[in-house]
Amino acid sequence: MRPLQPSSRGTLFLFITTALSLAGCDGTTDPVVATRLGFTTQPAPAAAGAVITPPVVVAVQDGDGNTVTTATNAVTVALGSNPGGGTLSGTTTVTAVNGVATFADLRISGVGAGYTLAVSSPGLTGATSAPFSVTAGAASKLGFVVQPGPVTAGAAIAPAVTVAVQDAAGSTLTGATNPISLAIGTNAGSGTLSGITTVAAVNGVATFSGLSIDKAAAGYTLAAASPGLLTATSNPFPVAAGPAGLLAFTVQPSAAPTGMPISPAVAVAIRDQFGNPVTTATHSVTLTLGANPGAGTLSGTVSVAAVNGVATFSGLSIDKPGTGYTLTATAAGLTAGTSAGFNIRDPLVLATISAGYFHSCGVNPAGVAWCWGDNVSGQLGNNSGSPSNFPVQVAGGLVFAGLEAGRTHTCGVTTAGAGYCWGDNALGSGTGTARAPRPVAGTLTFARVVAGYAHSCGVTSSGAGHCWGSNGLGELGNGTTTSSNVPVLVSGGLVFASISPGRVFSCGLTTAGKAYCWGSNFQGELGDGTTTDRAIPAPLSGQLTFALVSAGGFHACGLTTGGLAYCWGWNEFGQLGSGGPGGSSLTPRLVDGGLTFATLSVGNRHTCGVTPAGVGYCWGENFTGMLGTGTTSNSSAPAPVAGGLIFATISAGRFHSCGVTTTGAAYCWGGGGAIGDGTDLGRLVPTRVF
């Protein structure tokens, strides 16, 4: 072989040296080392909130910029430069695959030019992308830029509320000119929004100057709307009352008897010019008579300092009757207020009174009949179907010896012994539905006529008992269950002193003091020791001698000649006055308490009596205050009626009771509307009828 020349030997030496520098002494290759990150796909311009496409790609590289294909580093991307104050969203940490991390769903919310992304991974040198821009997307929604703040009623909301047209990412579209309307969203005070409420956006923003709301309350919101865009709701904000400006009656004066306190107490509130209560006001408020149809004098404390913005006037009275009185309220620096009209009437003086289910009636010493309460069936007898919260005179000019209020009809007897009924006749309660008294059919002369639930009964001057109306369970006592629109004779040939019709049964008292009952006996209300219905009078078990017998809803009571009270029938609410509440008694049971009574009256589910000294007691159901004890608690034993009144009689109805004092003053208590005090309020204690 030909020997190498010197120049060839040098070339070979260089080749061998280079090869040795690239390989270990054992002939292996050095490993590639990851040292840095690098963007291989830069972020492209995108719309705000839209995915950056194509996806941003970042490689794990060695020092020479080569991708380290074995790398599996976790790579995190974040905003570098943030010219639009945007937010980066999407998957911002990705594990490299084959040395490459791909960010497929990145979004930026804010519009701006010159955004950059910065990537990092532990142990590697980070990288920053090339600048790119984020532009606004399509108009999508509205957003409040300047929220409404606390404001005074009627004053302009300041600073002015502004609403922007935004893309889906919440960026303002500066070229938008959409019309935007504002309305009240949550209307915490039932207020009205005033001012220019529809404004066209300028540079994407609508500015609402001069908006105001007139009613004070906390928690108002505003709602912004524009066609084709999602609506927006503001943060809650309060509206406070303005300065004191006027007076307003918050509790109007009610009708009252002459010289007696107007109840409930009149109240006058201090308000701003929009009617909002000014609860910090302490002005001194004075009341005077405005309209004075009766030339009356206002008495009581007429100047009162407001407390929490309200002046309350207790004990006011007017001494002369009149229709259409008004009160005027004044205070220094404030606009005066005038009350609604109200009436002052002379108190009613009655000889007798009767509480029905939903109305009441009474007869004055001259025999003139008055009724009040519900009147849907004409049971007030004044030729009207309208209810009345104070007594109205029964039409016809009749002179009554007495009358009794039933459920939805009324019956009475004149001083000449003629029977009359009026009101509902749907169940055959006498003479056909009438809004004024109609004579009971026939030529009978009555000593007394009494209205019950859906039937009525009367006793003639000779003691013969007659009943008419509904008779489904034999409550007419003539041996049948056939209803009758005319009086039918009660069977048995008994001579009655009185008959009391209850709900679906009746009880009568003979002139010999013996009690008989007939009709339904489901709860033992006939008192004959059984629960068997009777279509003819059945004698009361025990044959006590009674001075009075009264039938109610599902129980009855009697008063012996010695003044002892006995009751029988249903006792669910303690209406028997003994052994309750609960259960029934099939025979007469002595009322607890050792009291003696002069009179007794049975209502639907309660009972009332008056002692010889004139003290009123009631017991049984009391959910509307019909016991007159000042509470709504039931009582299974006689409980004294509040007020210390001296009663001649008390009548127990359905939801209320009424009584007449020994001086002829009429009082009622219990459920509203039938009290006769000019209001429809319920009363827990006796309240004067006028």
C-alpha positions as CSV (number, residue, x, y, z in Angstrom):
1,M,0.0,0.0,0.0
2,R,1.2,3.5,-0.9
3,P,2.3,5.5,2.3
4,L,0.4,8.6,3.3
5,Q,1.6,12.0,2.4
6,P,2.2,14.5,5.2
7,S,-0.8,16.6,4.3
8,S,-3.1,13.6,4.4
9,R,-1.8,12.6,7.8
10,G,-2.9,16.0,9.1
11,T,-6.4,15.7,7.7
12,L,-6.9,12.3,9.3
13,F,-5.7,13.6,12.6
14,L,-8.3,16.4,12.5
15,F,-11.1,13.9,11.7
16,I,-10.1,11.6,14.5
17,T,-9.8,14.4,16.9
18,T,-13.3,15.7,16.0
19,A,-14.8,12.3,16.2
20,L,-13.3,11.8,19.6
21,S,-14.7,15.1,20.8
22,L,-18.2,14.0,19.8
23,A,-18.1,10.7,21.5
24,G,-17.0,9.4,24.8
25,C,-13.9,7.6,25.2
26,D,-16.1,4.5,25.2
27,G,-17.7,5.5,21.9
28,T,-21.2,6.6,23.2
29,T,-23.2,9.9,22.5
30,D,-23.9,12.6,25.3
31,P,-27.7,12.9,26.3
32,V,-29.8,15.9,25.1
33,V,-30.6,18.3,28.1
34,A,-33.9,20.4,28.3
35,T,-33.1,23.9,29.3
36,R,-35.8,26.2,28.1
37,L,-39.3,26.8,26.6
38,G,-40.1,28.2,23.2
39,F,-43.2,29.2,21.3
40,T,-43.5,27.1,18.2
41,T,-47.0,28.5,17.4
42,Q,-47.5,32.1,18.5
43,P,-50.8,33.4,19.7
44,A,-52.8,34.9,16.8
45,P,-55.1,37.9,17.0
46,A,-58.5,36.9,18.6
47,A,-61.9,38.4,19.6
48,A,-62.4,39.0,23.3
49,G,-63.8,35.9,24.9
50,A,-63.2,33.8,21.8
51,V,-60.7,30.8,21.6
52,I,-57.3,31.8,20.3
53,T,-56.8,29.9,17.1
54,P,-54.8,28.2,15.9
55,P,-53.9,26.7,19.4
56,V,-50.8,28.1,21.0
57,V,-48.0,25.6,21.0
58,V,-44.9,25.6,23.3
59,A,-41.9,23.3,23.0
60,V,-39.5,22.1,25.7
61,Q,-36.1,22.8,24.1
62,D,-32.4,22.2,24.7
63,G,-29.8,25.0,24.7
64,D,-29.6,25.0,20.9
65,G,-33.4,25.3,20.5
66,N,-34.0,21.7,19.6
67,T,-37.2,20.1,20.8
68,V,-36.6,17.6,23.5
69,T,-39.0,14.9,22.3
70,T,-38.7,12.9,25.5
71,A,-39.8,15.8,27.7
72,T,-43.1,15.6,29.7
73,N,-42.8,18.8,31.7
74,A,-45.9,20.6,32.9
75,V,-46.0,24.0,31.2
76,T,-48.1,26.9,32.5
77,V,-49.2,29.9,30.5
78,A,-50.2,33.3,31.9
79,L,-50.7,36.9,30.6
80,G,-47.5,38.8,30.1
81,S,-48.4,42.2,28.9
82,N,-52.0,43.0,29.7
83,P,-53.0,46.3,27.9
84,G,-56.7,45.6,28.1
85,G,-56.9,44.6,31.7
86,G,-58.2,41.2,30.5
87,T,-58.4,37.8,32.1
88,L,-56.9,34.7,30.6
89,S,-59.2,31.6,30.8
90,G,-59.1,28.1,29.6
91,T,-56.7,25.3,30.4
92,T,-53.5,27.2,31.4
93,T,-51.4,24.2,32.6
94,V,-50.7,21.4,30.1
95,T,-48.3,18.5,30.2
96,A,-45.9,18.2,27.2
97,V,-46.4,15.3,24.9
98,N,-43.3,14.4,22.8
99,G,-41.8,17.6,24.2
100,V,-44.7,19.8,23.1
101,A,-47.5,21.5,25.2
102,T,-50.6,22.5,23.2
103,F,-53.0,25.1,24.6
104,A,-56.3,24.5,22.7
105,D,-58.9,26.7,24.5
106,L,-57.2,29.9,25.7
107,R,-59.4,33.0,25.8
108,I,-58.8,36.6,26.9
109,S,-61.7,38.8,28.1
110,G,-60.4,42.4,27.6
111,V,-59.9,44.3,24.4
112,G,-56.4,45.6,23.8
113,A,-53.4,45.7,21.4
114,G,-50.0,44.3,22.5
115,Y,-51.0,41.4,24.7
116,T,-48.3,38.8,25.3
117,L,-48.3,35.3,26.8
118,A,-45.6,34.1,29.2
119,V,-44.9,30.4,29.7
120,S,-43.1,28.7,32.5
121,S,-42.1,25.3,33.8
122,P,-40.1,24.4,36.9
123,G,-36.3,24.2,36.1
124,L,-36.7,25.7,32.6
125,T,-36.1,29.2,31.3
126,G,-39.5,30.7,30.4
127,A,-40.5,32.4,27.2
128,T,-42.7,35.3,26.2
129,S,-44.8,35.3,23.0
130,A,-44.9,37.8,20.3
131,P,-47.4,40.7,20.8
132,F,-50.9,40.1,19.6
133,S,-54.2,42.0,19.7
134,V,-57.6,41.1,21.3
135,T,-60.5,42.8,19.6
136,A,-64.1,43.2,20.7
137,G,-66.6,40.5,19.8
138,A,-70.2,40.9,18.7
139,A,-72.6,42.8,20.9
140,S,-74.1,40.3,23.3
141,K,-75.3,41.9,26.5
142,L,-75.6,44.9,28.7
143,G,-73.5,45.7,31.8
144,F,-73.7,48.4,34.5
145,V,-70.6,50.5,34.5
146,V,-71.7,53.0,37.1
147,Q,-74.1,51.4,39.6
148,P,-76.9,53.4,41.2
149,G,-76.0,54.5,44.8
150,P,-78.0,55.5,47.8
151,V,-80.4,58.4,47.1
152,T,-83.1,60.5,48.7
153,A,-86.7,60.1,47.4
154,G,-87.3,62.4,44.4
155,A,-83.6,63.4,44.1
156,A,-81.5,62.6,41.1
157,I,-79.4,59.5,41.4
158,A,-75.8,60.7,41.4
159,P,-73.3,60.0,39.9
160,A,-75.3,59.3,36.8
161,V,-76.0,55.6,36.1
162,T,-74.1,54.3,33.0
163,V,-74.8,51.1,31.1
164,A,-72.4,49.6,28.4
165,V,-73.1,47.5,25.4
166,Q,-70.8,44.5,25.8
167,D,-69.6,41.4,24.0
168,A,-69.9,38.0,25.6
169,A,-66.6,38.6,27.5
170,G,-67.8,41.8,29.1
171,S,-65.8,44.2,26.9
172,T,-67.4,47.5,25.9
173,L,-68.1,47.8,22.2
174,T,-67.0,51.4,21.7
175,G,-68.8,51.6,18.3
176,A,-72.2,50.6,19.7
177,T,-75.1,53.0,19.5
178,N,-77.9,50.7,20.7
179,P,-80.9,52.3,22.5
180,I,-80.9,51.2,26.2
181,S,-83.9,51.5,28.5
182,L,-83.9,51.4,32.3
183,A,-86.8,50.3,34.6
184,I,-87.2,49.4,38.2
185,G,-86.3,45.8,38.7
186,T,-86.9,45.0,42.4
187,N,-89.5,47.5,43.4
188,A,-89.0,47.4,47.2
189,G,-91.2,50.4,47.9
190,S,-93.6,50.3,45.0
191,G,-92.0,53.4,43.7
192,T,-92.0,55.1,40.3
193,L,-88.9,55.8,38.2
194,S,-88.8,59.3,36.8
195,G,-86.4,60.9,34.3
196,I,-85.2,60.0,30.8
197,T,-85.3,56.2,30.9
198,T,-84.3,55.4,27.3
199,V,-80.9,56.7,26.0
200,A,-78.8,55.8,22.9
201,A,-75.3,54.5,23.7
202,V,-72.4,56.8,22.8
203,N,-69.1,55.0,22.3
204,G,-70.9,52.0,23.6
205,V,-72.1,53.6,26.8
206,A,-75.5,55.0,27.7
207,T,-75.5,57.7,30.5
208,F,-78.7,58.2,32.5
209,S,-78.7,61.6,34.2
210,G,-81.5,62.9,36.4
211,L,-83.2,59.5,37.3
212,S,-85.2,59.5,40.5
213,I,-87.5,57.3,42.5
214,D,-90.3,58.6,44.7
215,K,-90.9,56.0,47.4
216,A,-88.4,55.2,50.2
217,A,-87.3,51.6,50.7
218,A,-84.1,49.5,50.9
219,G,-83.3,47.0,48.2
220,Y,-84.3,48.7,44.9
221,T,-82.6,47.5,41.7
222,L,-82.6,48.8,38.1
223,A,-83.0,46.6,35.1
224,A,-81.4,47.6,31.7
225,A,-82.7,46.3,28.4
226,S,-82.0,46.7,24.7
227,P,-83.4,44.7,21.7
228,G,-81.4,41.6,21.0
229,L,-79.1,41.9,24.0
230,L,-79.1,40.1,27.3
231,T,-80.5,42.3,30.1
232,A,-78.6,43.4,33.1
233,T,-79.6,44.1,36.7
234,S,-77.9,46.6,39.0
235,N,-76.7,46.1,42.5
236,P,-79.4,46.8,45.2
237,F,-79.5,50.4,46.5
238,P,-81.6,52.2,49.1
239,V,-84.0,55.2,48.6
240,A,-84.4,57.3,51.8
241,A,-87.2,59.6,52.7
242,G,-86.8,63.3,52.0
243,P,-87.3,66.2,54.4
244,A,-90.6,66.5,56.3
245,G,-93.2,68.2,54.1
246,L,-96.7,67.2,54.9
247,L,-99.1,65.5,57.3
248,A,-101.2,62.4,56.5
249,F,-103.8,60.5,58.5
250,T,-102.6,56.9,58.9
251,V,-105.4,55.9,61.2
252,Q,-108.6,57.6,60.2
253,P,-111.2,58.7,62.7
254,S,-114.0,56.1,63.0
255,A,-117.7,56.6,63.8
256,A,-118.3,57.0,67.5
257,P,-121.1,57.8,69.9
258,T,-121.5,61.3,71.1
259,G,-119.1,62.1,73.9
260,M,-117.4,58.7,73.7
261,P,-113.7,58.1,72.6
262,I,-113.1,57.7,68.9
263,S,-111.6,54.2,68.7
264,P,-109.1,53.1,67.5
265,A,-106.9,56.2,68.3
266,V,-106.4,58.6,65.4
267,A,-102.9,58.7,64.1
268,V,-101.2,61.3,61.9
269,A,-97.8,60.7,60.2
270,I,-95.2,63.2,59.1
271,R,-94.1,62.6,55.6
272,D,-91.9,64.0,52.8
273,Q,-93.5,65.5,49.7
274,F,-93.8,62.1,48.1
275,G,-95.7,60.6,51.1
276,N,-92.8,58.7,52.6
277,P,-92.8,58.5,56.4
278,V,-90.1,60.6,58.0
279,T,-89.4,58.5,61.1
280,T,-87.0,61.0,62.6
281,A,-89.6,63.8,62.8
282,T,-90.8,65.0,66.2
283,H,-93.0,67.9,65.2
284,S,-95.9,68.9,67.4
285,V,-99.2,68.1,65.5
286,T,-102.5,69.7,66.3
287,L,-106.0,68.5,65.4
288,T,-109.1,70.6,64.9
289,L,-112.5,70.0,63.5
290,G,-112.7,70.6,59.7
291,A,-116.2,69.9,58.5
292,N,-118.5,70.3,61.5
293,P,-122.0,69.2,60.4
294,G,-123.3,68.9,64.0
295,A,-121.7,72.1,65.4
296,G,-119.8,69.8,67.8
297,T,-116.8,70.4,70.0
298,L,-113.7,68.3,69.8
299,S,-112.4,67.2,73.2
300,G,-109.4,65.4,74.4
301,T,-105.6,66.0,73.9
302,V,-105.5,67.7,70.6
303,S,-101.8,68.6,70.4
304,V,-99.3,65.7,70.4
305,A,-95.6,65.5,69.6
306,A,-94.7,62.9,67.0
307,V,-92.8,59.8,68.1
308,N,-90.9,58.1,65.3
309,G,-92.7,60.4,62.9
310,V,-96.3,59.6,64.1
311,A,-98.6,61.6,66.4
312,T,-101.2,59.4,68.1
313,F,-104.4,60.9,69.5
314,S,-106.1,58.8,72.1
315,G,-109.4,59.7,73.8
316,L,-110.7,62.2,71.3
317,S,-114.5,62.8,71.4
318,I,-117.2,65.0,69.8
319,D,-120.2,66.0,71.8
320,K,-122.8,66.5,69.0
321,P,-124.2,64.0,66.5
322,G,-123.5,64.6,62.8
323,T,-122.8,63.0,59.5
324,G,-119.6,63.8,57.7
325,Y,-117.3,65.3,60.3
326,T,-113.6,65.7,59.3
327,L,-110.4,66.5,61.3
328,T,-107.6,68.8,60.1
329,A,-104.0,68.2,61.2
330,T,-101.5,71.0,61.3
331,A,-97.8,71.5,62.2
332,A,-95.4,74.3,61.8
333,G,-93.8,74.4,58.3
334,L,-95.8,71.4,57.0
335,T,-98.7,71.1,54.6
336,A,-101.9,70.3,56.6
337,G,-103.8,67.1,56.2
338,T,-107.6,66.4,56.3
339,S,-109.1,63.2,57.4
340,A,-111.8,61.1,55.7
341,G,-115.4,61.9,56.7
342,F,-116.9,60.1,59.8
343,N,-120.1,60.1,61.7
344,I,-121.0,60.8,65.3
345,R,-124.2,59.3,66.5
346,D,-126.1,59.2,69.8
347,P,-125.7,55.9,71.5
348,L,-128.4,53.4,70.9
349,V,-130.7,52.6,73.8
350,L,-132.3,49.1,73.6
351,A,-134.8,47.1,75.6
352,T,-133.7,43.8,74.0
353,I,-130.8,42.6,71.8
354,S,-130.1,39.4,69.8
355,A,-126.8,38.2,68.3
356,G,-127.2,36.1,65.2
357,Y,-124.5,34.4,63.1
358,F,-123.3,37.4,61.1
359,H,-125.6,40.2,62.2
360,S,-127.3,41.6,65.3
361,C,-130.7,43.2,66.0
362,G,-132.3,45.0,68.9
363,V,-135.6,46.7,69.9
364,N,-135.6,50.1,71.6
365,P,-138.1,50.9,74.4
366,A,-140.5,52.4,71.8
367,G,-140.6,49.1,69.9
368,V,-138.5,50.4,67.0
369,A,-136.2,47.6,65.6
370,W,-132.6,48.1,64.6
371,C,-130.2,45.7,62.9
372,W,-126.5,45.8,61.9
373,G,-123.8,43.6,60.3
374,D,-124.0,41.4,57.2
375,N,-126.9,41.9,54.9
376,V,-126.3,39.8,51.8
377,S,-129.7,38.2,52.3
378,G,-131.5,41.3,53.5
379,Q,-131.5,40.1,57.1
380,L,-131.1,43.7,58.3
381,G,-134.6,44.4,57.0
382,N,-133.9,47.9,55.8
383,N,-134.8,47.3,52.1
384,S,-131.1,47.0,51.2
385,G,-128.6,44.3,50.5
386,S,-125.6,46.3,51.8
387,P,-124.0,45.5,55.1
388,S,-123.8,48.1,57.8
389,N,-121.3,48.5,60.6
390,F,-123.7,50.5,62.7
391,P,-127.4,50.1,63.4
392,V,-130.0,50.7,60.7
393,Q,-133.7,51.0,61.3
394,V,-135.8,48.1,60.2
395,A,-138.3,49.2,57.5
396,G,-142.0,49.2,57.7
397,G,-142.7,51.3,60.8
398,L,-143.7,48.2,62.9
399,V,-143.7,48.3,66.7
400,F,-142.0,45.2,67.9
401,A,-142.3,43.5,71.3
402,G,-139.2,41.5,70.5
403,L,-137.1,39.9,67.7
404,E,-134.4,37.3,67.2
405,A,-131.5,37.2,64.8
406,G,-130.9,33.8,63.2
407,R,-128.2,32.7,60.7
408,T,-129.2,34.8,57.6
409,H,-132.8,35.8,58.6
410,T,-134.5,37.6,61.4
411,C,-138.0,37.1,62.9
412,G,-140.0,39.2,65.4
413,V,-143.4,39.7,66.9
414,T,-145.2,43.0,67.1
415,T,-146.9,44.3,70.2
416,A,-150.2,43.2,68.5
417,G,-148.9,39.6,68.2
418,A,-148.2,39.6,64.5
419,G,-145.2,37.5,63.4
420,Y,-142.8,38.9,60.8
421,C,-139.6,37.5,59.2
422,W,-137.1,38.8,56.7
423,G,-133.9,37.7,55.0
424,D,-132.9,34.4,53.5
425,N,-135.5,31.8,52.6
426,A,-133.4,29.4,50.6
427,L,-134.1,26.6,53.2
428,G,-137.7,27.6,53.8
429,S,-137.3,30.0,56.7
430,G,-140.7,31.6,56.5
431,T,-142.0,34.1,54.0
432,G,-139.8,34.1,50.9
433,T,-136.5,36.0,50.7
434,A,-137.2,39.6,51.7
435,R,-135.2,42.7,52.5
436,A,-138.0,44.1,54.7
437,P,-140.4,42.4,57.2
438,R,-143.1,40.2,55.7
439,P,-145.9,38.7,57.8
440,V,-145.7,35.0,58.7
441,A,-148.3,33.1,56.8
442,G,-151.6,32.4,58.5
443,T,-153.7,34.2,61.0
444,L,-151.8,33.1,64.2
445,T,-151.4,35.5,67.0
446,F,-147.9,35.0,68.6
447,A,-146.5,35.8,72.0
448,R,-143.0,35.2,70.6
449,V,-141.3,34.4,67.3
450,V,-137.6,33.2,67.1
451,A,-135.3,32.7,64.1
452,G,-132.9,29.8,64.1
453,Y,-130.3,28.4,61.7
454,A,-132.7,27.5,58.8
455,H,-136.0,27.2,60.6
456,S,-138.0,29.4,62.9
457,C,-140.5,28.8,65.7
458,G,-143.2,30.7,67.5
459,V,-145.6,30.3,70.4
460,T,-149.1,31.6,70.1
461,S,-150.8,33.5,72.8
462,S,-152.6,30.3,73.8
463,G,-149.3,28.4,74.1
464,A,-149.4,26.4,70.9
465,G,-146.0,25.8,69.3
466,H,-145.5,26.2,65.6
467,C,-142.4,25.9,63.5
468,W,-141.5,26.4,59.8
469,G,-138.6,26.1,57.5
470,S,-136.1,23.3,57.0
471,N,-137.1,19.9,58.5
472,G,-134.6,17.3,57.3
473,L,-134.1,15.9,60.8
474,G,-137.4,16.6,62.3
475,E,-136.6,20.0,63.8
476,L,-140.1,21.3,63.1
477,G,-141.5,18.7,65.6
478,N,-144.6,17.7,63.7
479,G,-143.7,14.1,63.3
480,T,-142.3,14.4,59.7
481,T,-139.1,15.4,58.0
482,T,-140.8,17.5,55.3
483,S,-139.9,21.2,55.2
484,S,-142.6,23.8,55.3
485,N,-142.9,27.4,54.3
486,V,-145.8,28.0,56.6
487,P,-146.1,27.3,60.3
488,V,-146.9,23.7,61.3
489,L,-148.2,22.7,64.7
490,V,-145.6,21.0,67.0
491,S,-147.0,17.6,67.9
492,G,-147.9,16.5,71.4
493,G,-150.5,18.9,72.5
494,L,-148.0,20.7,74.8
495,V,-148.7,24.2,76.1
496,F,-145.5,26.1,75.6
497,A,-144.1,29.2,77.3
498,S,-141.3,29.4,74.7
499,I,-139.6,27.6,71.9
500,S,-135.9,28.0,70.9
501,P,-134.8,26.8,67.5
502,G,-131.2,25.7,67.3
503,R,-129.2,24.6,64.3
504,V,-131.0,21.4,63.3
505,F,-133.0,20.8,66.5
506,S,-135.4,22.7,68.7
507,C,-136.2,22.9,72.4
508,G,-139.3,24.1,74.1
509,L,-140.4,24.9,77.6
510,T,-143.9,24.3,78.8
511,T,-145.9,26.6,81.1
512,A,-145.3,23.9,83.7
513,G,-141.5,24.4,83.5
514,K,-140.8,21.1,81.7
515,A,-138.3,21.0,78.8
516,Y,-138.8,19.1,75.6
517,C,-136.4,18.8,72.6
518,W,-136.8,17.4,69.0
519,G,-134.8,17.1,65.8
520,S,-131.2,16.0,65.4
521,N,-129.6,14.2,68.4
522,F,-126.2,13.3,67.0
523,Q,-124.3,15.0,69.9
524,G,-127.0,14.3,72.5
525,E,-128.4,17.8,72.0
526,L,-132.0,16.6,72.8
527,G,-130.8,15.7,76.3
528,D,-133.0,12.6,76.6
529,G,-130.1,10.2,77.4
530,T,-129.8,8.9,73.8
531,T,-128.5,9.9,70.4
532,T,-131.7,9.1,68.6
533,D,-133.2,11.7,66.4
534,R,-136.8,12.7,67.3
535,A,-139.4,14.2,65.0
536,I,-141.7,15.0,67.9
537,P,-140.9,16.5,71.3
538,A,-139.1,14.2,73.7
539,P,-138.9,15.0,77.4
540,L,-135.6,16.1,78.8
541,S,-133.9,13.5,81.0
542,G,-134.3,14.1,84.7
543,Q,-137.3,16.4,84.3
544,L,-135.8,19.4,86.1
545,T,-138.1,22.4,86.4
546,F,-136.8,25.2,84.2
547,A,-137.5,28.9,83.9
548,L,-135.7,29.1,80.6
549,V,-134.4,26.8,77.8
550,S,-132.1,27.9,75.0
551,A,-130.9,25.8,71.9
552,G,-127.7,26.5,70.1
553,G,-125.6,24.9,67.4
554,F,-125.2,21.4,68.8
555,H,-125.9,21.9,72.5
556,A,-128.6,23.4,74.7
557,C,-128.9,24.8,78.2
558,G,-131.6,25.5,80.7
559,L,-132.0,27.6,83.7
560,T,-133.9,26.2,86.7
561,T,-136.4,28.2,88.7
562,G,-133.7,28.4,91.3
563,G,-131.2,30.0,88.9
564,L,-129.0,26.9,88.3
565,A,-127.6,26.4,84.8
566,Y,-127.6,23.0,83.2
567,C,-126.3,22.2,79.7
568,W,-126.2,19.1,77.5
569,G,-125.0,18.0,74.0
570,W,-121.7,18.7,72.3
571,N,-118.8,20.0,74.5
572,E,-115.8,20.2,72.2
573,F,-115.0,23.7,73.2
574,G,-116.2,23.6,76.8
575,Q,-119.6,25.1,75.9
576,L,-121.4,23.0,78.5
577,G,-119.5,24.8,81.2
578,S,-118.4,21.6,82.9
579,G,-116.4,18.4,82.3
580,G,-114.6,19.7,79.3
581,P,-113.5,20.6,76.9
582,G,-114.3,17.5,74.8
583,G,-116.9,14.8,74.6
584,S,-120.7,15.2,74.8
585,S,-123.3,14.8,77.5
586,L,-126.5,13.1,76.7
587,T,-128.3,14.4,79.8
588,P,-128.3,17.8,81.6
589,R,-125.1,18.6,83.5
590,L,-124.7,21.3,86.1
591,V,-122.5,24.2,85.0
592,D,-119.4,24.6,87.1
593,G,-118.7,27.5,89.4
594,G,-121.6,27.5,91.8
595,L,-123.1,30.6,90.1
596,T,-126.8,31.4,89.9
597,F,-128.1,33.1,86.8
598,A,-131.1,35.4,86.0
599,T,-130.8,34.8,82.2
600,L,-129.0,32.4,79.9
601,S,-128.4,32.3,76.1
602,V,-126.9,29.5,74.0
603,G,-124.9,30.3,70.9
604,N,-123.4,28.1,68.2
605,R,-120.4,26.9,70.3
606,H,-120.5,29.1,73.4
607,T,-122.9,30.1,76.1
608,C,-123.5,33.3,78.1
609,G,-125.4,34.1,81.2
610,V,-126.1,37.0,83.6
611,T,-126.2,36.7,87.4
612,P,-129.0,38.3,89.5
613,A,-126.4,41.1,90.2
614,G,-126.0,41.8,86.5
615,V,-122.5,40.3,86.1
616,G,-122.0,38.7,82.7
617,Y,-120.3,35.3,82.2
618,C,-119.5,33.4,79.0
619,W,-117.9,30.0,78.3
620,G,-117.0,27.8,75.4
621,E,-115.4,28.7,72.1
622,N,-113.5,32.0,71.9
623,F,-111.4,32.2,68.8
624,T,-113.0,35.6,67.7
625,G,-113.3,36.9,71.3
626,M,-117.0,36.1,71.6
627,L,-116.6,35.4,75.4
628,G,-115.6,39.0,76.0
629,T,-112.8,38.2,78.3
630,G,-110.1,40.2,76.5
631,T,-108.5,37.1,75.1
632,T,-109.1,34.5,72.4
633,S,-108.7,31.5,74.8
634,N,-111.5,29.1,75.1
635,S,-113.0,28.5,78.6
636,S,-114.7,25.3,79.8
637,A,-116.1,27.2,82.9
638,P,-118.0,30.5,83.2
639,A,-115.5,33.4,82.7
640,P,-116.5,37.0,83.6
641,V,-117.1,39.4,80.8
642,A,-114.6,42.2,80.9
643,G,-115.5,45.8,81.6
644,G,-117.5,45.7,84.9
645,L,-120.8,46.4,83.1
646,I,-124.1,45.6,84.8
647,F,-126.1,43.6,82.2
648,A,-129.8,42.9,82.0
649,T,-129.4,40.3,79.3
650,I,-126.6,38.8,77.1
651,S,-127.3,37.0,73.8
652,A,-124.8,34.5,72.4
653,G,-124.5,34.3,68.6
654,R,-122.1,32.5,66.3
655,F,-118.9,34.6,66.1
656,H,-120.0,37.3,68.6
657,S,-122.1,38.1,71.6
658,C,-124.2,41.2,72.5
659,G,-125.7,42.5,75.8
660,V,-127.9,45.2,77.1
661,T,-127.1,46.9,80.4
662,T,-129.7,47.8,83.0
663,T,-129.7,51.3,81.7
664,G,-130.4,50.2,78.1
665,A,-126.8,50.7,76.8
666,A,-126.1,48.1,74.0
667,Y,-122.7,46.4,73.8
668,C,-121.3,43.7,71.5
669,W,-118.0,41.8,71.3
670,G,-116.3,39.2,69.2
671,G,-115.9,39.0,65.4
672,G,-116.0,42.2,63.4
673,G,-118.9,43.6,61.3
674,A,-121.7,42.7,63.7
675,I,-120.4,44.8,66.6
676,G,-122.3,47.9,65.7
677,D,-119.6,50.4,66.5
678,G,-119.2,51.8,63.0
679,T,-116.2,49.6,62.1
680,D,-115.6,46.1,60.8
681,L,-113.1,45.4,63.5
682,G,-113.2,42.5,65.9
683,R,-113.4,43.4,69.6
684,L,-112.2,41.2,72.5
685,V,-114.2,43.2,75.1
686,P,-117.7,44.8,75.2
687,T,-117.9,47.7,72.8
688,R,-120.7,50.3,72.7
689,V,-123.3,50.0,69.9
690,F,-124.4,53.3,68.5
